[in-house]
């Protein structure tokens, strides 16, 4: 067992239990660890061995044929894309399967140069493409409000990636939306969500990034009006029924592996970061939004794990890393204070939100779960000279 230093004055007791196969802790929302100590994310991956992937692919082909435009008067499907490895892979697969997709991007909160390059690369694959940019003045207000209220600086992005493609499906009369992985299956979640292969209104309300902050809660704050929230509002049930909008997870029909996806995407022009992305342990994930470092840091503060844990666990399940080696990498990379992200300094990231670094640190401390991290005899969080916290326990005893 690898543990952090524990000063004599620390009175906290560890409240985290870890999966004995991967490194996910039970503090992760909706994650269940069974009596054998294995989390549902690992069990779901084990269950893939029982899947007839040829039959699933045949099912996919039947669905695509059913929704394909018979008279070429509309697009065959909508593919929500960010420019990342997975959405690049989704687009490549749809083109290979003979579909005519309309790619839709809900632009990110603080688009990076490499994110822009990867968006342009998807366009070069040979697709029609829509980029929807929301009102930046309103968006910055929401960034600030959401950071302070629910600890999610990129709430507008996390909601918009689910609402805007669906609104475009209604607007353009294209019923089929091709999503990527079912995150509840890949990273754990309620059994009903893990087994479903469609995305509907209920999924958005339960898992689609709202974090308890409803769209209507923002109306009236800092001059935000209902008309400003149209991009973040899901279409009505009547509109969804009129167009027949449905969605499927490509990862339900094709054995999903993010590392395979990046290799395929790179072969088609996808760019990776020159070095390891801050707070991560690889160079190919979360490349589009400079705010992502802050988002992942708040996950670490709230739940005691970050992006490195997610990635390491992904590779452990697939046999590319031993659990012991993965743990060493997690301790080295997870949860560092986000002084930069993709090379952009934090003060520049916070500047449009009118938040100083001192104010940001106070917000961080307010959302930090002190049961997880080392504190002094007065209950104050202990930080090193770089502002980094130390978890009390990194693994099961």
N, C-alpha and C positions, 0 to 999 in steps of 0.2 A: 504494500500500500504506500502510495506517495502522498504525503500530507504537507501542508504549509507550516511555517513556523507558528507556534502558539504561545504568545507571551503569557506570563503568569497572570496578568491582570484580565485576560480574556475570560469572560464568564459564559459566552455563547456556547451552545451545544449544536453540533451539526444536525440539520434537519433534512439532509438530502440522502436519498437512496439511489444508487446507480444500477442500470441494467448490467448484468454480469456478462453479457455478450458484446454490446456496444458501450458507449459512454454517456448515453442520454440519462438525465436524472428525472426522478419523479416530480420535480418542481415544474417540469414542462407541462403547460396546460393540455389537458385531454390525453396525456400519456398514461398508460396503465402498465405496471410491471407485475407479472403473474407470480404465482407461488414458487416457481422455479427461478425467479429472479430475472426473467427475460421480458423485455418490453414488447409492446404490440408492433412497433415498427420492425423489429427483428422477426417476430412471428409472421408478419405479413410477407416479409421477404422470403422466409422459409416456405411459405405456402405457394410461392411462385413455381416451385418445383412440380407442383401438381397441376399447373395450368397447361392446357393444350394450346400453345401459342399459334399453331397453324389454324386451329379452329377459330381462335380470336381474330386472326388476320382475315379469315374468310368473312367473319361477321362484320369486320370493319369495311371490307370491300362492298358488301351488300348495303350497308348504311350509306356509304359514299355514293353508290349508284342511285340509291333512292332519292338522295337530296341533290344530285347533280342537275343543273339546269338543262332541261331537255331541248329548249329552243334558243339557248345562248342569249337570253334577255336579261340575265342577272349573273352575279358571281355564284360559284358553286358552294362556297363556304367563306366564313370569316376566320382568320387566324389572328388572335391577339398576340402582338409581338412587342418586345422591348429592345430587340437587337442583341439580346443575350444568346448564349450557346443553345439553350433549350428551344427558344422560339425560332432561332435560325434553323435548328434541326426540324422543328415542326413544319416550317415552310418548305424545306428541302423535300421532306417526305410527301407532303401534299402535291408538290409538283411532280415527283416521281410517280405518284399514283394517278396522274392525269387530271388532277383537279385544277380549277381556275380560282385561286383564292384571292380574297381582298384582305390585305394585311392592315391591321389597325393598331396604332400605337397611341396609348395615353401617355403623353410625354411626362418624363420624370421631373422631380422637384428641382434638381440641380444637375442638369445633364453634363456629363464629362466629355472630353474630346474623344476618348476611345469609344464612349457610348454613341456619340454622333457618327463616328466612322463605321460602327457595326450596324447602325440603322441604315446608313447609305449602302452598306454591303448587301443587306437583305433586298433592297430595291434592285440592285444589280443582278439578283438571281432571276429576275424577270417576272415581277408581280406588280399589280396595282396596289397602291399604298396610300393610306390616310394617316396623317399625324394630327392628333387633336391636342392643342395647347390651351390649357385653361387660363383664365384671368390671373396674371402673376401677382397683382396687388392683393386680390382675395386669397390666392393660394398661400402667400407668405403669412397672411393673418391666420389662416387655418394651421399652417405649420407651427406657428408660435402658440396658438391656443391648444392644439393637440399635444405638443410637447409638454406644456405645463399641466394639462388636465389628465392625460392618459399616458404620458411618457412615450409618445410616438411622433417623432418629428416629421415623418413622411406619411402621415395619415391620408393626405389627399391622393398620393400615389397608390397606396394600398387599397383604397376604395375605388379610385378611378380605373384601375386595371381590370376591375370586374364590371363596373357600371358602363363605361364608355363603349367597349366592344359590343355589349348587349344593346345599348342605345343605337349603335350603328347598324346592328342586325335588324332592328325594328325599322329604322329610317330607310335602309336600303332594301328591305324586303328579302333579306337572306336568312333563312331559318337556322342553318347549321353553323355552330361555332366549334372550332377545334381547339380545345385547351391542351395543355401538356400533361404533366404528372398530376395525380391526385395526391396533394400534400398530406392528407390524412392517412393515406395508405403508405406513403414513403416514410413519413416521419412519425407515424402513430396518431391515433385519434379514435373517436367512437366507432364501434363496429359498423353501424349503419352508414356512416360517412366513408368508411374505408372500403365498403363493398360497392358503393354506387359508381356508375360510370357516366352520369350526367351531372351537369351543373344547373341548379335551378334557383329560384328566388330564396327558398329556405336556406340553401347552402350559403348564399351571400350574407344573409342576416346572421347566420351562426358562425361562419368561418371567414368571411370576406373582408377582414381587416378593420371592422368597426371598433373593436375593443371597448364596447360599452358607450362609445361616443356616437350618438345618432346624428344624422344629417340635420334633423330638426333642432337639435340642441345648439347648433351653431348659429341659427338664425336669430338675429338681434344682438349678437356679440360683435363688438368693434365695427359696427355698421354693416355687417353681413346681412343681406336680404335673401328671401326665398329665390329670387331670380338668379342670384349668384351661385346657387347650389344645384342648378340643373345638371351639370356634368357629373355630379356625385350622387344623383338620385336614380335609383333603378326604375326601369319602365314599369308601367302599370301592368297588372295581370291581364287586363283587357287587351293591351297592345301586344303582350307576349303571345296571347292566345290567337289574336288576329293574324299574326305573321307565322305562328307556329314555331317560335324560337326554342331551340333545344341546344344542348351542348354535350360534347363527349370528351372524355379524357383519352388522348392518344396513348398515354401510358397504361391504360387498361387493355389495349389491344396489341401493343408492342412492348416487349420487355424493356422497361425504362432504365437507363443507366446514364447519369449525367456525364460521366467521364467519356463514355462512348460518343455521346452527343457532341462533346467539345471536339473530339477528334474528327468527326464528320463535318462539323461546322468549320473547323480550321481549314480543312481541305477545300472548302468553298469560300475562303476569304475572311473568315471570322478572325478578329484580332484579340490577342490576350495581352495582359499587362506585362511590362518589362520585368517586374519583380513580384514578390509575394504581396498580395493585397493586404493592407493594414487590417489587423484583427482576424485575418484568415490564415490559411496555411497553403494556399494555391494561388495561381495567377489568372484563373479563367472564370471566376464567379463574381457577380455583383459589380460590374464594371461601369454601369451607366450613371449612377447617382452619387454625387459627392456626400450626400447626407447618410448614406448607408452605414458608414462607420459609427455614426451617432446612434442610428437605429439598433444596430447589433450590440452596441455598448449597453443600451438600456435593457436589452434582453438579458445580458449578463448581470446587470444590477438587480433586476427583478427576480430572475430565476437561477442565476448562478452558472449559466453556460452561454456560449456565444457561437459565432459562425464556425470557428475551428472545430468545436465539438460536433456540429452537424456534419461537416465534411468528413472528419475522421471516422465518425460512426458509419457514414455511407460506405467508406472504403473498407472498414472492418467487416461489414456484412458481406461484402463481395470478395473477401479473402485477399485484398491487396495490401492490407496492413494488419499486423497483429494488434491485439488490444493493448499490450504493453507499450509497443512503439507509438501507437496512437495517443495513449495517455501522456507520454513525454511531449509529443507535439502540441497537444492541447494545453498543457501547463506552460509551454513556451509562448504560444501565440494567442490564446483566448483572453478576452477581457481587458486588453490594454486601453488606457485612456486615449480617446481618438484625437490626438493632436493634429493629425493629418488624415486625409483619405484620398487615395489616388493622387497623392502628392499635393493636394490643396489644403492649406492651413485652416484650422478650425475657426479662427476669427473671421476668415473670408466666407466660410460656410454659414456662420451665424449672422453675419452683417446684414443680409437682406431681411432677416427676421427681427432686427433691432434687439438682439440679445447679446450681452457681453459675456466673456468667458467666466467672470465671477458669478454672474446670474446663472449661467449654464451649470456651473459646479454645484450651486445651491439646489437647482432642480434635480441634478443627478443624485445628490445626497438624500433628497426627499423621497425618491423612488427606490433607493437601495434597501434591500432586505438585510437588515443587520443580523439576522439569525444565521446568515450564510457566510459573512465576512468577519475578519478579525477587527475587534474594537478594543479600546483602552478601558481602564477601570471606570471611566465616566460615561461609557457607552458611545464615545466618538469613534468614527471610522478611522482605522490606521491606514495611512497611505505612504508609499515610498516617495522619493524625490521627484518622480515623474508623474505623481498623482494616481498611481495604480493601487488598487485594492488587492488583498490576498484572501482567497477562500480558506475557510477553516479546514475542510476536508475535500480532497479531489477524487476520492474513490471510496468504495466500501471497505470497512475494516477487514 
